[in-house]
Amino acid sequence: MATTLVSTDFNFPGQTAVYHGKVRDVYTINDDTLAVIATDRISAFDVILPKGIPYKGQVLNQIAAYFLESTADIVPNWMLSVPDPMVTVGMRCEGFKVEMIVRGYIAGSAWREYQAGAREICGVKLPEGLRENQRLPHPIITPTTKADEGHDENISREEIIARGIVSAEDYAVMEDYALKLFRRGTEMAAEKGLILVDTKYEFGKRDGKVYLIDEIHTPDSSRYFYADGYEERLEKGEPQRQLSKEFVRQWLIDHGFMGREGQQVPEMTDEFIQSVTDRYIELYEHITGQPFVKADESNLPDRITVNILDCLQNINA
């Protein structure tokens, strides 16, 4: 099996903080610049699985960079440089405690709520008679709070503003940016024979200006359907063909794991790990329309260190 990067412990000059997330490790330099490393960790059901997936970090980092570059003309974002296949360096922004979930179709948790009788989600009214995976009359925003601990919670635009989580002025900018990004993402997906179903965006503020932060339009943050056969499957009430990491969740479910107390993560065989790598590379090539070039992973920590140090030197020059 190829080498994987599942943990990092760097100490860069001027380093003021480090945060280890489920997938990404974020190093703060001089309280001003972020070096974000997309590791090969994989999570499902809020659990980090015990083995890494070769090239997954590279896939996610390069998809995110591809979309950040492709949307910079409509929305300013945090990215400054991609010095390494697994690293993005960018501006540190003060993140808003809200995630903007944009939905063009009723699927996933929104469908489950609708099926249970809800006709309003996050203050957005929904029409009667919708079917699972049906296109909505127009894209809607269903925000969630970003919880420091535990699960994120649905919240309405009105409640966000009333509670002072985000000002009305900043929220209006985030709303406008989120819909513009979703429109662009929808157009780019359609060119590749895909449907962008729903996705999440995160925003932050720096020097009084709102920026797009974090990853966008990756299979970890977005749901895609294949356009081919969509209408036919919808008419028959059949599940849609998805381009996301849903296949990993399904494999875990099939092996009796859903992240519940007392459940054991099934053994991740070399064959399974290779199949996940292959799927992630397929995701990359389908979403971007570009061939995936595997980076040399013979000594990942050294490669990443050198590339980040060179980048930081250039930024500070």
Backbone torsions as a table, in degrees:
resi	resn	phi	psi	omega
1	MET	NA	147.9	176.4
2	ALA	-66.6	159.7	178.7
3	THR	-68.0	147.7	174.8
4	THR	-125.9	153.5	175.3
5	LEU	-109.7	105.3	-177.6
6	VAL	-110.0	-12.8	175.0
7	SER	-149.4	152.5	177.6
8	THR	-133.5	151.3	178.6
9	ASP	-148.9	61.0	-177.5
10	PHE	-85.8	159.7	174.0
11	ASN	-140.3	93.4	-175.7
12	PHE	-87.9	153.6	176.0
13	PRO	-57.6	131.8	179.6
14	GLY	80.3	7.4	-178.1
15	GLN	-66.0	126.8	-177.1
16	THR	-114.7	-14.4	179.3
17	ALA	-164.4	157.7	172.6
18	VAL	-143.7	140.8	179.4
19	TYR	-132.0	126.6	178.6
20	HIS	-103.5	108.8	178.5
21	GLY	-90.0	-168.0	179.4
22	LYS	-65.2	-39.4	-176.7
23	VAL	-121.5	-39.6	-174.4
24	ARG	-104.3	144.2	172.4
25	ASP	-109.6	126.1	-173.4
26	VAL	-113.3	118.1	178.4
27	TYR	-105.3	124.7	178.9
28	THR	-97.2	128.6	-179.3
29	ILE	-112.8	123.1	178.6
30	ASN	53.2	30.9	179.6
31	ASP	57.5	16.8	-170.8
32	ASP	-132.5	-30.0	-174.6
33	THR	-123.3	142.0	178.2
34	LEU	-112.1	133.5	168.6
35	ALA	-110.3	108.6	-173.5
36	VAL	-105.0	118.0	-177.5
37	ILE	-103.5	120.0	175.9
38	ALA	-86.0	105.0	-178.5
39	THR	-77.7	179.3	177.0
40	ASP	-94.1	11.2	175.3
41	ARG	-64.8	152.0	175.2
42	ILE	-133.8	137.3	-179.5
43	SER	-123.8	154.0	174.6
44	ALA	-156.1	142.3	-177.6
45	PHE	54.6	37.9	178.7
46	ASP	63.4	21.3	178.3
47	VAL	-121.1	132.0	173.8
48	ILE	-80.9	122.8	-177.0
49	LEU	-72.5	153.3	-169.3
50	PRO	-69.6	-18.4	-179.5
51	LYS	-123.3	148.7	178.5
52	GLY	-84.0	165.9	-179.5
53	ILE	-113.7	113.8	-178.7
54	PRO	-53.4	134.5	176.1
55	TYR	71.9	-0.2	-179.3
56	LYS	-63.2	-42.4	179.6
57	GLY	-61.4	-42.9	178.3
58	GLN	-62.2	-44.4	179.6
59	VAL	-57.9	-51.9	-176.4
60	LEU	-64.4	-44.3	-178.1
61	ASN	-62.8	-41.8	-176.5
62	GLN	-76.5	-30.9	173.4
63	ILE	-65.5	-46.0	-179.8
64	ALA	-60.4	-44.2	179.9
65	ALA	-62.9	-40.1	178.9
66	TYR	-58.5	-44.2	-178.2
67	PHE	-78.5	-32.6	175.6
68	LEU	-63.9	-41.6	177.1
69	GLU	-65.2	-38.1	-174.7
70	SER	-77.5	-8.7	-178.5
71	THR	-120.9	1.9	-175.5
72	ALA	-64.4	-20.4	179.6
73	ASP	-76.0	-18.6	-179.0
74	ILE	-110.0	-25.7	-178.6
75	VAL	-141.0	125.9	176.7
76	PRO	-67.3	139.1	179.5
77	ASN	-130.3	172.4	-170.7
78	TRP	-78.2	-16.3	-169.9
79	MET	-70.4	132.1	174.8
80	LEU	-109.1	-38.1	-173.6
81	SER	-161.3	155.1	172.7
82	VAL	-121.6	82.1	-172.3
83	PRO	-75.6	-13.9	-176.7
84	ASP	-147.3	149.2	-179.9
85	PRO	-54.3	-23.2	-177.7
86	MET	-109.5	8.7	-172.1
87	VAL	-131.8	137.8	167.9
88	THR	-123.4	132.6	177.1
89	VAL	-110.1	133.7	-176.9
90	GLY	-155.4	-176.9	-178.9
91	MET	-78.5	138.9	174.7
92	ARG	-79.8	124.8	176.8
93	CYS	-117.4	157.4	175.0
94	GLU	-83.8	106.0	-173.6
95	GLY	-69.9	141.0	172.6
96	PHE	-75.0	146.3	-177.3
97	LYS	-83.8	38.0	-177.6
98	VAL	-141.2	137.8	170.9
99	GLU	-103.9	134.6	179.2
100	MET	-95.3	104.6	177.4
101	ILE	-91.7	120.1	178.1
102	VAL	-108.6	130.8	-177.4
103	ARG	-123.5	125.7	174.9
104	GLY	-99.8	-15.4	-177.2
105	TYR	-137.7	158.4	178.3
106	ILE	-95.9	107.8	-175.8
107	ALA	-150.8	170.3	175.2
108	GLY	61.1	-135.6	-175.8
109	SER	-65.4	-32.1	178.8
110	ALA	-64.7	-39.9	177.6
111	TRP	-66.0	-40.5	-179.2
112	ARG	-62.1	-39.9	177.1
113	GLU	-66.8	-42.7	-179.0
114	TYR	-63.0	-43.8	-179.2
115	GLN	-63.2	-30.8	179.7
116	ALA	-80.9	0.0	174.8
117	GLY	113.9	-8.0	-179.4
118	ALA	-68.8	133.7	175.2
119	ARG	-120.2	11.3	174.5
120	GLU	-145.6	125.7	179.0
121	ILE	-125.1	124.1	-179.8
122	CYS	53.5	37.3	178.9
123	GLY	81.7	0.2	-179.5
124	VAL	-99.8	122.9	-179.4
125	LYS	-79.1	140.0	-179.6
126	LEU	-117.3	143.5	-179.5
127	PRO	-72.8	160.3	174.6
128	GLU	-72.0	159.9	168.4
129	GLY	79.8	14.9	178.8
130	LEU	-74.5	149.7	175.0
131	ARG	-110.7	156.0	179.7
132	GLU	-56.7	133.6	178.8
133	ASN	72.4	11.6	178.4
134	GLN	-75.9	146.7	177.1
135	ARG	-70.0	136.5	178.2
136	LEU	-79.9	157.3	179.6
137	PRO	-54.3	-34.4	174.2
138	HIS	-158.1	156.1	-179.7
139	PRO	-58.9	142.4	179.3
140	ILE	-121.2	156.6	176.5
141	ILE	-110.5	123.2	177.9
142	THR	-121.1	88.1	-173.6
143	PRO	-67.9	157.4	170.1
144	THR	-130.9	151.9	173.6
145	THR	-75.8	146.0	174.6
146	LYS	-91.7	103.1	-176.4
147	ALA	-80.3	137.3	174.4
148	ASP	-69.1	-33.9	176.1
149	GLU	-136.5	151.9	178.7
150	GLY	77.4	-162.4	-174.5
151	HIS	-90.4	151.8	173.5
152	ASP	-68.8	154.4	-178.5
153	GLU	-123.9	142.7	175.2
154	ASN	-63.0	146.1	-179.7
155	ILE	-154.4	151.2	-179.3
156	SER	-92.3	160.7	175.7
157	ARG	-54.7	-46.1	-176.9
158	GLU	-62.0	-41.1	-178.3
159	GLU	-69.7	-38.5	178.1
160	ILE	-57.3	-46.2	-178.1
161	ILE	-71.8	-43.5	-178.2
162	ALA	-62.6	-36.1	-178.9
163	ARG	-84.7	-2.3	177.9
164	GLY	72.4	19.9	178.6
165	ILE	-67.6	-41.9	175.3
166	VAL	-139.6	141.7	178.5
167	SER	-70.5	156.8	179.3
168	ALA	-58.6	-38.4	-178.7
169	GLU	-66.0	-47.8	179.5
170	ASP	-66.7	-37.7	-179.5
171	TYR	-63.6	-39.6	179.1
172	ALA	-60.5	-38.7	178.1
173	VAL	-67.3	-45.3	179.3
174	MET	-60.4	-42.3	179.8
175	GLU	-61.9	-46.7	179.9
176	ASP	-62.1	-46.4	179.5
177	TYR	-63.0	-43.9	-177.3
178	ALA	-60.3	-43.3	-179.5
179	LEU	-69.5	-36.4	176.5
180	LYS	-65.3	-42.6	178.6
181	LEU	-63.5	-41.8	-179.4
182	PHE	-65.3	-38.9	177.8
183	ARG	-61.9	-46.2	179.5
184	ARG	-64.8	-43.5	178.7
185	GLY	-61.7	-37.9	178.2
186	THR	-64.2	-43.9	179.2
187	GLU	-64.0	-43.8	-179.3
188	MET	-66.6	-37.7	178.1
189	ALA	-65.8	-42.7	-178.6
190	ALA	-60.0	-36.1	178.6
191	GLU	-63.2	-23.8	-179.0
192	LYS	-102.5	11.8	179.8
193	GLY	75.6	26.4	-177.5
194	LEU	-121.7	160.9	174.2
195	ILE	-117.6	122.9	173.0
196	LEU	-82.2	109.8	-172.2
197	VAL	-83.2	-55.4	177.8
198	ASP	-156.8	161.9	-176.7
199	THR	-162.0	170.7	176.6
200	LYS	-124.2	146.3	175.0
201	TYR	-127.3	145.4	174.6
202	GLU	-122.3	143.0	-178.3
203	PHE	-128.3	156.5	176.2
204	GLY	-143.3	177.0	-177.0
205	LYS	-128.3	141.5	178.3
206	ARG	-147.6	127.3	-179.9
207	ASP	51.3	40.5	176.2
208	GLY	78.2	5.1	-176.5
209	LYS	-117.0	140.0	179.9
210	VAL	-85.9	130.4	178.9
211	TYR	-123.3	149.8	168.0
212	LEU	-76.8	130.3	179.1
213	ILE	-123.6	171.0	176.8
214	ASP	69.1	-169.2	-179.0
215	GLU	-82.4	159.0	171.4
216	ILE	-140.6	147.9	172.0
217	HIS	58.7	25.9	174.5
218	THR	-88.6	162.9	178.0
219	PRO	-67.1	-13.4	175.8
220	ASP	-83.6	-21.9	-176.0
221	SER	-115.4	-2.3	-173.1
222	SER	-138.7	159.1	174.6
223	ARG	-116.0	128.6	176.5
224	TYR	-120.4	141.1	167.5
225	PHE	-108.8	152.6	168.4
226	TYR	-75.7	131.5	-179.2
227	ALA	-67.4	-36.4	-178.8
228	ASP	-65.5	119.9	178.9
229	GLY	87.5	0.4	-177.3
230	TYR	-60.4	-52.1	-176.2
231	GLU	-61.2	-42.3	-178.2
232	GLU	-63.7	-43.8	179.3
233	ARG	-66.6	-37.3	178.5
234	LEU	-62.8	-45.6	-179.7
235	GLU	-60.9	-37.6	-177.3
236	LYS	-86.4	-6.0	-177.6
237	GLY	71.1	25.6	-179.1
238	GLU	-91.3	154.1	176.1
239	PRO	-61.3	144.4	178.1
240	GLN	-80.9	151.6	172.4
241	ARG	-74.6	121.9	-174.7
242	GLN	-108.0	148.1	171.4
243	LEU	-114.3	89.2	-178.1
244	SER	-162.1	-175.7	177.8
245	LYS	-87.8	18.8	179.0
246	GLU	-57.3	-30.7	-178.6
247	PHE	-63.3	-30.3	177.6
248	VAL	-69.8	-45.4	178.1
249	ARG	-59.2	-42.3	-177.6
250	GLN	-64.5	-40.1	178.4
251	TRP	-61.7	-42.4	179.1
252	LEU	-64.4	-44.3	179.0
253	ILE	-59.9	-45.6	-179.9
254	ASP	-60.4	-24.9	179.6
255	HIS	-103.9	20.3	170.3
256	GLY	79.0	25.4	-180.0
257	PHE	-126.4	125.7	175.3
258	MET	-134.9	23.4	177.1
259	GLY	78.0	11.7	-177.8
260	ARG	-84.2	158.0	-178.0
261	GLU	-58.1	133.8	178.0
262	GLY	89.7	-13.5	179.7
263	GLN	-82.6	142.7	179.3
264	GLN	-103.4	137.9	174.5
265	VAL	-65.6	128.1	179.8
266	PRO	-64.0	158.6	-179.5
267	GLU	-63.2	128.1	177.9
268	MET	-91.6	97.0	-177.9
269	THR	-72.5	162.3	177.1
270	ASP	-58.2	-36.8	-178.8
271	GLU	-65.6	-42.2	179.0
272	PHE	-65.2	-46.0	-179.4
273	ILE	-59.4	-42.9	178.6
274	GLN	-63.2	-38.3	-179.9
275	SER	-65.6	-35.0	178.2
276	VAL	-69.7	-42.8	175.5
277	THR	-56.0	-47.7	-178.9
278	ASP	-59.8	-40.2	-179.3
279	ARG	-68.1	-40.4	179.1
280	TYR	-64.6	-39.5	177.7
281	ILE	-65.7	-39.2	176.5
282	GLU	-61.6	-42.0	177.7
283	LEU	-58.3	-47.8	-178.6
284	TYR	-57.5	-50.4	-174.5
285	GLU	-67.5	-34.8	-179.4
286	HIS	-74.0	-42.9	-176.2
287	ILE	-70.6	-40.4	-176.2
288	THR	-93.2	-21.4	-175.6
289	GLY	74.3	13.5	-178.5
290	GLN	-117.4	148.1	176.3
291	PRO	-68.5	143.5	179.5
292	PHE	-87.4	126.2	179.0
293	VAL	-107.7	113.1	-178.7
294	LYS	-68.1	125.5	178.5
295	ALA	-76.7	155.8	176.4
296	ASP	-66.2	118.8	-177.1
297	GLU	-114.2	26.4	-177.0
298	SER	-66.9	-32.2	175.1
299	ASN	-144.5	79.1	-173.5
300	LEU	-59.8	-48.5	-177.8
301	PRO	-58.5	-42.6	-179.7
302	ASP	-66.3	-43.2	-179.7
303	ARG	-59.9	-46.6	-178.2
304	ILE	-65.1	-42.9	179.7
305	THR	-58.3	-51.2	-178.7
306	VAL	-59.4	-45.2	-176.7
307	ASN	-67.7	-39.2	178.4
308	ILE	-68.3	-43.1	-180.0
309	LEU	-61.5	-42.7	177.5
310	ASP	-60.8	-43.7	-178.7
311	CYS	-63.5	-47.2	-178.3
312	LEU	-63.3	-35.8	178.7
313	GLN	-64.3	-42.6	179.7
314	ASN	-66.5	-38.9	-180.0
315	ILE	-65.0	-39.7	-176.3
316	ASN	-85.9	-7.6	-177.7
317	ALA	-67.1	NA	NA
